[in-house]
């Protein structure tokens, strides 16, 4: 056996026993995150990922994320410091390429959109939620532009809107995560 292969195998076994190391591969996605100056204001922080739904495929020492759908879903990270919203109900989206050609649009219900306090940051109300994988984009490998309207229920039980207009969705494809 080649010594390079033997050393690699021994290193992986050593990492596994010492620190439970895991490598992760993530599929392509498009990401939007608010800039730091906007999170310091009274507006809620919103992060939106347009990605395929995945299933974890456990292999010894490696967890591999495998796409389980041909279509994309919206993964939403929404948090605010004041108790302004109770729940995120649905999201209207319009996704365009850089030439302003509309690739997909529609309205999707949000799954698990209740805002709650987290034990690690009790001053922040947060919802990490998704939609169904219904958005068909084909094989895109470019930056996209998204316009989103989040329909929410506020703390008083009334309907509210949160607008995210014409933001750049940056293309992202992770290879392997680090060993930890």
C-alpha positions as CSV (number, residue, x, y, z in Angstrom):
1,X,0.0,0.0,0.0
2,X,1.2,3.4,-0.9
3,X,2.5,5.3,2.2
4,X,0.6,8.5,1.2
5,X,-2.7,6.6,1.3
6,X,-1.8,4.8,4.5
7,X,-0.9,8.1,6.2
8,X,-4.2,9.7,5.0
9,X,-6.3,6.8,6.4
10,X,-4.4,6.9,9.7
11,X,-4.9,10.7,10.0
12,X,-8.7,10.3,9.4
13,X,-9.0,7.6,12.0
14,X,-7.0,9.6,14.5
15,X,-9.2,12.7,13.8
16,X,-12.3,10.6,14.3
17,X,-11.3,9.2,17.6
18,X,-9.8,12.4,19.0
19,X,-12.3,15.1,17.9
20,X,-15.2,13.4,16.0
21,X,-14.2,15.1,12.8
22,X,-16.7,15.4,10.0
23,X,-16.5,16.7,6.5
24,X,-19.6,18.3,4.9
25,X,-20.4,19.0,1.3
26,X,-23.2,21.5,0.5
27,X,-24.9,21.9,-2.9
28,X,-25.1,25.2,-4.7
29,X,-27.3,28.0,-3.5
30,X,-27.9,31.8,-3.7
31,X,-27.6,33.9,-0.6
32,X,-28.8,37.3,0.6
33,X,-27.7,38.8,3.9
34,X,-28.4,42.3,5.1
35,X,-25.4,44.5,5.7
36,X,-24.2,45.2,9.2
37,X,-25.5,48.8,9.2
38,X,-29.1,47.7,8.6
39,X,-29.0,45.2,11.5
40,X,-28.2,48.0,14.0
41,X,-31.4,49.9,13.1
42,X,-34.9,49.0,14.2
43,X,-35.5,46.9,11.1
44,X,-35.4,43.1,11.4
45,X,-32.4,41.2,10.2
46,X,-33.3,39.0,7.2
47,X,-31.2,36.3,5.5
48,X,-32.6,34.4,2.5
49,X,-31.0,31.3,0.9
50,X,-32.4,29.9,-2.4
51,X,-31.3,26.3,-2.3
52,X,-32.3,22.7,-3.0
53,X,-33.6,20.6,-0.3
54,X,-31.1,18.1,0.9
55,X,-30.8,14.8,2.7
56,X,-27.8,13.8,4.8
57,X,-26.0,10.7,3.5
58,X,-24.0,9.3,6.4
59,X,-20.7,7.8,5.3
60,X,-18.0,6.8,7.9
61,X,-16.2,10.0,8.8
62,X,-18.1,12.1,6.3
63,X,-21.6,13.5,6.1
64,X,-22.6,14.3,2.5
65,X,-25.6,16.5,1.7
66,X,-27.4,15.1,-1.3
67,X,-30.0,17.1,-3.2
68,X,-33.4,15.5,-2.7
69,X,-35.3,17.7,-5.1
70,X,-34.8,19.2,-8.6
71,X,-36.5,22.4,-7.5
72,X,-35.4,25.1,-5.0
73,X,-36.8,26.3,-1.7
74,X,-36.4,29.5,0.3
75,X,-34.6,29.1,3.6
76,X,-35.3,32.2,5.7
77,X,-33.5,33.5,8.7
78,X,-35.5,36.3,10.3
79,X,-34.8,37.9,13.7
80,X,-35.7,41.1,15.5
81,X,-34.9,42.6,18.9
82,X,-38.4,43.9,19.6
83,X,-41.5,41.8,19.9
84,X,-43.0,43.2,16.7
85,X,-43.9,39.9,14.9
86,X,-45.5,36.7,16.1
87,X,-45.3,34.6,13.0
88,X,-44.2,34.5,9.4
89,X,-47.1,33.2,7.2
90,X,-46.1,33.3,3.6
91,X,-43.6,34.8,1.2
92,X,-44.1,36.3,-2.3
93,X,-41.0,36.1,-4.5
94,X,-39.8,37.2,-7.9
95,X,-36.4,36.0,-9.1
96,X,-34.7,37.7,-12.1
97,X,-31.3,37.3,-13.8
98,X,-29.1,40.3,-14.3
99,X,-30.8,41.1,-17.6
100,X,-34.1,41.7,-15.6
101,X,-35.7,38.6,-17.2
102,X,-38.1,37.0,-14.6
103,X,-37.1,33.4,-14.0
104,X,-39.6,32.5,-11.3
105,X,-42.3,34.2,-9.3
106,X,-45.1,33.2,-7.0
107,X,-46.3,33.0,-3.4
108,X,-45.4,30.1,-1.0
109,X,-46.5,29.3,2.5
110,X,-43.8,29.4,5.2
111,X,-43.2,26.2,7.2
112,X,-42.4,26.7,11.0
113,X,-42.5,30.5,10.8
114,X,-43.2,31.2,14.5
115,X,-40.8,33.6,16.1
116,X,-39.3,32.5,19.5
117,X,-36.6,33.4,21.9
118,X,-33.4,31.4,21.8
119,X,-31.6,30.4,25.0
120,X,-28.3,31.6,23.7
121,X,-29.7,35.1,22.9
122,X,-32.8,35.8,24.9
123,X,-33.1,39.5,23.7
124,X,-33.6,38.3,20.0
125,X,-36.8,36.9,18.6
126,X,-35.9,34.6,15.7
127,X,-37.5,32.3,13.1
128,X,-35.5,29.9,11.0
129,X,-38.0,28.6,8.4
130,X,-38.4,27.3,4.9
131,X,-40.8,26.8,2.1
132,X,-41.7,23.9,0.0
133,X,-39.2,23.0,-2.8
134,X,-41.3,24.4,-5.7
135,X,-39.2,27.1,-7.4
136,X,-37.9,25.8,-10.8
137,X,-34.9,27.7,-12.0
138,X,-33.1,25.3,-14.3
139,X,-29.3,25.2,-14.4
140,X,-28.4,28.7,-13.4
141,X,-24.8,29.6,-12.5
142,X,-25.0,33.3,-12.2
143,X,-26.0,35.9,-9.6
144,X,-29.7,36.6,-9.4
145,X,-31.9,39.5,-8.3
146,X,-34.7,38.8,-5.8
147,X,-37.7,40.8,-4.6
148,X,-39.5,39.3,-1.6
149,X,-42.6,40.3,0.4
150,X,-43.0,38.4,3.7
151,X,-46.5,38.3,5.0
152,X,-46.5,38.1,8.7
153,X,-48.7,38.3,11.8
154,X,-47.7,41.0,14.2
155,X,-47.8,40.8,18.0
156,X,-51.4,42.2,18.0
157,X,-52.7,39.5,15.7
158,X,-52.9,41.8,12.6
159,X,-51.4,41.3,9.2
160,X,-48.0,42.9,8.4
161,X,-45.7,43.1,5.4
162,X,-41.9,43.0,5.3
163,X,-40.5,44.1,2.0
164,X,-37.1,43.1,0.6
165,X,-36.8,44.8,-2.8
166,X,-34.4,44.1,-5.6
167,X,-31.5,42.5,-3.7
168,X,-28.6,40.6,-5.1
169,X,-28.6,36.9,-4.5
170,X,-25.0,35.8,-4.7
171,X,-24.2,32.4,-6.2
172,X,-22.5,30.1,-3.7
173,X,-21.2,26.5,-4.0
174,X,-19.4,25.0,-1.0
175,X,-17.1,22.1,-1.5
176,X,-16.0,20.5,1.7
177,X,-16.3,21.9,5.2
178,X,-13.5,21.8,7.6
179,X,-12.7,19.0,10.0
180,X,-13.8,19.8,13.5
